[in-house]
């Protein structure tokens, strides 16, 4: 999901699909003009990426020209097409292939046909990367079509929304505003041993959420030696804490990998109020928000015994030392507990009894989430 100006767009057509479509159009045109030298006329601004890749795949001689017209305001196609920049060469008697980024209503094509008729071209054909048959209103033949799409507003690969988005390598469609309202973004709290990891596995399956564990994300970046992993390691090697901005960037990258997610389950983040602020600001850039924070509550002494039992099989040294376990709870109370007031002030905090069987705790959590 990306944001351009005031609107959100979701992934629609991949780079691989675009590349295949361009190759296919180039092959068709090459077959038709095997013994001719066509003049490709790109319609600016939208066609520049399509025309560039088209030329890379066209294996025979050709010429290239440009014309600039305007027909879009915001996300709506206007009925009035104006020629902004004319052609620079005499095209009389030449074979012309007009290269469009997208054909919808056909108003632009009507104006182009008039222009080239006046120029006395020998033949006039139209190539477009995208074609919206549902919106097309004209009788003019579209000779070469890369991809047929529904009547949706799209950006990327040359297409824009009020100037933004042309440089995107893949294509995005205007997101359904209702989708954002349906998203469930849960922050799961709990002291060590409270069962966050176990419950997260159940919740992500039941509510179709993407589980983002900061511990897992950190380990992935460190193990795979990513740029963020390398950066984090420089702090760790010096004995310093990894700054919040590095952690939130790792989290953002994971969110970006799941553009079609129905919601996220944040496990292990935020741990502090500054982190909570950073998360809110990031979600706001996507017109999202934290739906609720749910804390698994349990008595410290019960959790200590739980971790000691876990330590017998987990192999973790910090699960086998009572003093270390209690220190972790002190740290939790000092840094994370203040988040309770932070989210209570937003009416987003819910407490759930974490003592009982796994099924019992899952049912309690479900009762809270089902009411959101």
C-alpha angles and dihedrals in degrees: 000000000000134000125223115182106314098340137080126222131194130209112277114157124024129224090249093055091048092050092051092048093051092049090051093051091047091052093050094050092045091053092050095047099038094135098028136076106227125199111230110210112196117206107223142255102011101040098058097098094041092047092047093053091040090058091049089057098040107096102190137066118290143149128234130215136161140221127184125214133160128220107146132084113179107315097332127089112230124220093227116081117191127192108230104173125023131214120276102210139056108259098181110140094006132122109246127197111189111211115210129180093214139359117204120140093010095230092125092050091053090055092045092051089053092049095051094043087060089049091058097233118182094228135002123204133169127222120185132176093211130030127186106201092181092060099038112115104172137085094224112120117243102212103190124030125182101188131358111217137180119261094280131135109247137183135193138063091059100328119109147191107223092328100318130101102034093116096056113119094216133037126258130194127216106271121239104251090218090063091070092052090054095052118110115204112182128187109205116207130189143134119255107289095023091115102250094145094049094047092044090061091055095043096049091054096044097047099029093242130156109242111221112189111183090208092056092044092051092049091048093052093046095046094046093044094232119175090259090045091053091048092050090049092057089060094043092049089054091050092247129133115258107252119249092242091063093049094047090048090055089050092048091052090054091050090051089054089063105051093156097049118137090213145322136251109210111205118183095005135120100033097162138033093252088054090049090052090049091050092050092050092049093049090048090060086064095041089250132123142190105274096196145334117227123195123200103216125202138153113269093233092053090050092048090057090045092055093045088055090047090049091062089069106017096066090218111142092209089059092057102051117076093201092052091048092052090048089055089055091049089053090048092051093047099045109020104031092069086065087071091070090042092058095035087061087058092045089241103113122106127176121210127188106246096192116100139051120328090251092051093051091046090053091051091050091048092053089057096045095044089061095053 
